[in-house]
Amino acid sequence: MPGPLTSLKVLDFSTLLPGPYATMLLADMGADVLRVEAPDRMELTRVMPPHDGGTSTAHAYLNRGKRSLGLDLKKEGSAEVIKELVKDYDVVIEQFRPGVMDRLGIGYDTLKAINPKLIYCAITGYGQTGPYRNRAGHDINYLSLAGVSSHCGRADSGPPPMGIQIADVAGGSHHAVMGILAAVIHRQQTGEGQFVDISMTDAAFALNAMSGAACLAGGQEQKPESSLLNGGSFYDYYQTRDGRWLSVGSLEPQFSSRLCDTLDLPEMKSFALSQNPEHQQTMKTALKEKIAEKTLAQWQEIFADQDACVEPVLTISEAAEHPQLRERGMVIGVDREDGTEQRQIGYPIKFSQTPCSSKHIGRKLGADNDAILS
């Protein structure tokens, strides 16, 4: 069954992670994505280890379900190829610094004049305006300038380098998809296309959410281990006897009471509900000592039937085999076009009428160029 975006055609000029992840999501939902890639410029995800069958696993994942076109945008005649293509496309997405597409002769104003209904999305580190608009950056920089890093991690060791790219994906990719689909609805209502300006720093700043509200409206500057959700309470991770970790999120009274009963710590029930930092530290010390007495497997068995918001910290390979994620189809097999399949993370949004199944999103595995024009 086709995806809900089957009628949408996307011309993708992006590289690395934010743009390709966004267009992968669009392709997973059925959009026809044509990726434009310079044949003489090395794409980092093509060479990033590990490799599977000679192809980078990152490149195969990010480019599944897309077609590709090799085209050197700096060569004479390339702009004319794009101008002809854009007549038949709904969306353009790019990730260059501001002004680059204009210098190539295929900026928004030029393409809009050819296709007034065009939705043009630009993903950049800092946006199309402001003093940092032309400044280089990476995920860690955007999180830092957005204030996110300042209240993450431990007070004595500083902000941690994250294992996932929060500003790139939750900021750039997801907000780009939201902006594009909102613009599609706007076009359906008005017939007008528009420019969608996505700043990964803006989006990361917005991800501060409740912490941002507490700071801006409540006057409470956020610091590591100072609030309910960042280590300032017993809501935290605790090491088990075998060096693994257990997550404890038992904030509500019914959950904290069940947690204390399960751990045989009834005297801690009042501390769990206290706003007093000293009481919270006492609670954390008690949990740390108790949880260190048993292995992760033992705690998993103990909490298996306890609705207490306590779960193991799993590796990615363990998570992939968890019955909940397996039931939800979050690991799929994508056709390598040689009779075998590659395991990949599946699509997380489920539709009742147009499901994005492995059969749909596995129609193609991040292939090399379908055509090369030079």
C-alpha positions in Angstrom: 0.0 0.0 0.0 1.5 3.4 -1.0 2.5 5.9 1.7 0.5 9.1 2.5 3.0 11.3 0.6 3.0 9.4 -2.7 2.0 12.5 -4.7 4.9 14.6 -3.3 8.1 15.0 -5.4 11.2 16.2 -3.5 14.5 17.5 -5.0 17.2 16.9 -2.4 20.5 18.8 -2.5 21.5 18.0 1.1 24.4 16.0 2.5 25.6 14.5 5.8 22.8 14.0 8.3 20.1 16.6 8.8 18.8 17.0 5.3 19.2 13.3 4.2 17.5 12.2 7.4 14.6 14.5 6.7 14.2 13.3 3.1 14.5 9.7 4.3 11.5 10.3 6.5 9.6 11.8 3.5 10.6 8.9 1.3 9.5 6.4 4.0 6.1 8.1 3.9 6.0 7.6 0.1 7.5 10.8 -1.3 9.5 10.5 -4.6 12.9 11.8 -3.6 15.6 12.6 -6.1 19.0 13.2 -4.5 21.4 15.5 -6.4 25.0 14.6 -5.6 28.2 16.0 -7.0 30.0 13.0 -8.7 33.5 14.5 -8.0 32.8 15.4 -4.3 33.2 12.8 -1.6 30.1 12.4 0.5 31.3 11.6 4.1 28.5 9.1 4.7 29.7 7.1 1.7 33.0 6.3 3.4 31.9 6.3 7.0 32.5 2.9 8.7 31.3 0.3 9.2 30.5 -1.0 5.7 28.2 -3.8 4.6 28.8 -5.3 1.3 31.0 -2.5 0.3 28.5 0.2 1.2 28.6 2.4 4.3 25.8 1.4 6.6 25.1 5.1 7.3 24.8 5.9 3.6 22.5 2.9 2.9 20.2 3.8 5.8 19.9 7.6 5.1 19.3 7.1 1.3 16.9 4.2 1.3 14.0 4.6 -1.0 15.6 7.5 -2.9 16.7 8.0 -6.5 19.9 9.9 -7.2 21.4 12.1 -9.9 25.1 12.9 -10.2 25.5 16.5 -11.2 28.3 19.0 -10.7 26.3 22.2 -9.8 29.4 24.4 -10.6 29.6 23.2 -14.2 28.1 25.2 -17.0 24.7 24.0 -17.9 23.9 22.4 -14.5 21.7 25.2 -13.4 19.6 24.7 -16.6 19.2 21.0 -15.7 17.8 22.0 -12.3 15.6 24.7 -13.6 14.0 22.2 -16.0 13.6 19.6 -13.2 12.1 22.0 -10.7 9.1 22.5 -13.0 7.9 19.1 -12.0 8.8 19.1 -8.3 6.9 20.1 -5.2 9.8 20.6 -2.7 13.5 21.6 -2.8 15.5 20.9 0.3 19.1 22.1 0.7 21.7 22.4 3.5 24.3 24.9 2.1 25.3 28.1 3.9 23.1 31.1 3.0 23.7 32.4 -0.5 25.3 29.3 -1.9 22.3 28.3 -4.0 22.0 31.9 -5.3 25.6 31.9 -6.4 25.0 28.6 -8.3 22.1 30.2 -10.1 19.4 28.1 -8.5 18.4 30.0 -5.4 14.8 30.3 -4.1 13.9 33.5 -6.1 15.1 31.9 -9.3 13.3 28.6 -8.8 10.1 30.3 -7.5 9.9 32.3 -10.7 9.9 29.0 -12.6 7.5 27.2 -10.2 5.5 29.6 -8.0 4.1 26.7 -6.0 7.5 25.4 -5.0 8.2 24.8 -1.3 11.9 25.5 -0.7 13.4 24.3 2.6 16.9 25.5 3.7 18.4 23.8 6.8 21.4 25.6 8.3 23.2 25.8 11.6 22.0 29.3 12.5 19.4 30.3 9.9 19.2 32.7 7.0 19.5 35.8 9.2 21.5 37.0 12.2 25.2 37.6 12.8 26.0 33.8 12.8 24.2 33.1 9.5 27.5 32.3 7.7 29.3 30.6 10.7 30.3 27.0 10.6 29.1 24.7 13.3 28.2 21.1 14.3 25.6 19.5 16.6 27.7 20.1 19.7 28.0 23.8 18.9 24.3 24.3 18.3 23.4 22.6 21.6 25.9 24.7 23.4 24.7 28.1 22.0 21.1 27.1 22.5 21.6 26.5 26.3 20.8 22.8 26.1 24.3 21.6 27.1 24.4 23.9 30.1 21.9 21.9 32.1 22.8 18.4 30.9 25.3 16.0 32.5 26.8 16.1 36.0 27.7 19.1 38.1 31.3 17.8 38.7 32.1 16.7 35.1 30.2 19.1 32.8 28.0 18.5 29.8 28.3 15.1 28.1 28.9 14.5 24.4 25.6 13.0 23.3 25.4 9.6 21.6 22.9 11.0 19.1 22.8 14.2 17.1 20.0 16.1 18.9 20.3 19.5 17.1 20.8 17.8 13.7 18.0 15.3 13.9 15.4 16.5 16.5 16.3 20.0 15.5 17.1 20.1 11.8 15.5 17.0 10.3 12.2 16.8 12.2 11.5 20.5 12.1 12.3 20.5 8.4 9.7 17.8 7.8 7.2 19.6 10.0 7.8 22.9 8.2 7.6 21.3 4.7 4.3 19.5 5.5 2.8 22.6 7.0 3.8 24.5 3.8 2.1 21.7 1.7 -1.1 22.3 3.6 -0.7 26.1 3.1 -0.2 25.5 -0.6 -3.3 23.3 -0.8 -5.3 26.2 0.8 -3.8 29.1 -1.1 -1.9 27.7 -4.1 1.2 29.5 -2.8 4.6 27.9 -2.2 7.0 29.4 0.3 10.5 29.4 1.8 11.0 27.4 4.9 14.0 28.6 7.0 15.2 25.9 9.5 17.9 26.9 12.0 19.2 23.9 14.0 20.2 26.4 16.8 16.6 27.8 16.9 15.2 24.3 17.0 17.6 23.2 19.7 16.7 26.3 21.8 13.0 25.4 21.4 13.8 21.9 22.7 14.6 23.4 26.1 10.8 23.3 26.5 9.9 23.1 30.3 13.4 24.1 31.3 13.2 27.1 29.1 9.9 28.1 30.5 11.3 27.8 34.1 14.2 30.0 33.1 12.5 32.7 31.0 9.2 33.1 32.9 10.2 31.7 36.3 13.6 33.2 36.6 15.3 29.9 37.4 18.6 29.4 35.6 19.0 25.8 34.8 22.1 23.9 35.9 23.1 20.2 35.9 21.6 18.1 38.6 19.4 21.0 39.8 15.9 20.1 38.5 13.5 17.2 38.7 14.5 15.7 35.3 18.2 16.3 35.0 19.6 14.5 38.1 18.4 16.9 40.8 15.9 14.2 42.0 15.9 10.4 42.3 14.8 10.3 38.7 18.1 9.0 37.4 20.2 6.1 36.3 21.6 3.6 38.9 24.4 1.0 38.4 23.8 -2.6 39.0 26.1 -5.2 40.5 27.3 -6.3 37.1 28.2 -2.8 35.9 25.0 -2.3 33.9 22.4 0.5 34.5 18.8 0.8 35.5 16.6 3.8 34.8 14.3 5.0 37.5 11.5 7.4 36.5 9.0 6.7 39.3 8.0 10.3 39.9 4.3 10.1 40.5 3.2 9.0 44.1 1.7 5.7 42.9 4.9 4.8 41.1 7.4 5.9 43.8 5.3 4.0 46.4 5.5 0.9 44.3 9.2 1.4 43.7 9.9 1.7 47.5 7.8 -1.4 48.2 9.5 -3.4 45.5 13.0 -2.4 46.8 11.9 -3.0 50.4 12.5 0.7 51.2 9.2 1.8 52.7 10.9 4.5 54.8 11.8 6.3 51.6 8.2 7.0 50.4 8.0 10.4 52.0 11.5 11.3 50.7 10.4 10.5 47.2 7.7 13.0 47.3 9.7 15.8 49.0 10.9 18.9 47.2 13.8 19.2 49.7 17.1 18.6 47.9 18.6 16.8 50.9 15.7 14.4 51.0 16.2 13.7 47.3 19.9 13.0 47.9 19.0 10.7 50.7 16.6 8.8 48.4 19.2 8.6 45.7 21.8 7.2 48.0 19.4 4.5 49.2 18.5 3.6 45.7 22.1 3.5 44.6 23.0 1.1 47.5 20.0 -1.1 46.9 20.3 -1.4 43.2 24.0 -2.2 43.4 23.1 -5.4 45.2 21.7 -7.2 42.2 22.5 -7.7 38.5 20.6 -6.1 35.7 18.9 -9.4 34.8 17.8 -9.9 38.4 16.3 -6.4 38.5 14.6 -7.0 35.1 12.9 -10.1 36.5 11.9 -8.3 39.7 10.4 -5.3 37.9 8.9 -7.2 35.0 5.4 -7.2 36.5 5.8 -4.0 38.4 4.2 -0.9 36.9 6.8 1.4 38.5 8.5 3.2 35.5 11.7 1.3 36.0 13.5 -0.1 32.9 17.0 -1.4 32.0 19.4 0.6 29.9 19.8 -1.4 26.8 22.3 -1.4 24.1 21.1 -0.7 20.5 21.4 -4.4 19.6 19.5 -5.4 22.8 16.8 -2.8 22.1 16.4 -4.1 18.6 15.5 -7.5 20.1 13.2 -6.1 22.7 9.6 -7.6 22.3 8.0 -4.1 22.3 10.2 -2.8 19.5 9.9 -6.0 17.6 6.1 -6.0 17.8 6.1 -2.4 16.6 8.2 -3.3 13.6 11.1 -1.0 14.4 13.7 -3.2 12.9 13.1 -4.0 9.2 14.8 -5.8 6.4 15.7 -3.6 3.4 16.3 -5.2 0.0 20.0 -5.2 -1.1 18.8 -6.0 -4.6 20.9 -9.2 -4.6 18.3 -11.5 -2.8 19.5 -10.5 0.7 18.3 -7.9 3.2 20.0 -5.4 5.4 18.7 -4.8 8.9 17.8 -1.2 9.5 15.8 1.0 11.9 12.2 1.1 10.8 9.8 4.1 10.4 8.4 5.2 13.8 5.0 6.7 12.7 2.2 4.2 12.2 -0.7 5.0 9.8 -4.0 3.1 10.0 -4.8 3.4 6.3 -1.4 3.8 4.7 1.2 1.9 6.7 4.9 2.4 6.1 5.9 -1.2 6.1 9.2 -2.8 5.4 7.9 -3.6 1.9 7.2 0.0 1.2 10.3 1.7 2.6 12.5 -1.2 1.5 12.0 -0.6 -2.1 15.5 0.5 -2.6 18.7 0.5 -0.5 20.7 3.8 -0.8 21.8 3.0 -4.3 24.5 4.7 -6.3 23.6 7.2 -8.9 20.7 6.3 -11.3 22.1 8.9 -13.8 25.1 11.1 -14.0 25.0 14.4 -15.9 28.1 16.5 -16.3 
